[in-house]
Amino acid sequence: MENQKYLKCNYSPGLFSDEFAVEFEGCHDSLGEIWVNKSDVIPLDENSGLVKACYFELGKKTANVWINDVGNHRLSSFNVPRENVVDYNFSLS
């Protein structure tokens, strides 16, 4: 993967202590949901954050992202608005 991408999301506690349930805007006013490892989410505040995603461009307005599922560690595919896919740069100090 060349650049790590993230998808804007809302998150809440999962069933287990090491996971979050994330919810995000899909294309055509749909809503996507998936369970992910806590380590794949960057919290921005109490409810919103960024979830790690593989990113594949589809067009000017949409993108296809693949997010790692917590259960079977498989990649699940979602079509989302392109503006919700972001780069996130941070340094460990």
Beta strands, then each sheet from edge to edge (+ up, - down):
strand 1: 5-13
strand 2: 19-25
strand 3: 31-37
strand 4: 41-43
strand 5: 48-57
strand 6: 62-68
strand 7: 75-81
strand 8: 85-87
sheet 1: 3+ 2- 1+ 5- 4+
sheet 2: 3+ 2- 1+ 8-
sheet 3: 3+ 2- 1+ 5- 6+ 7-
end
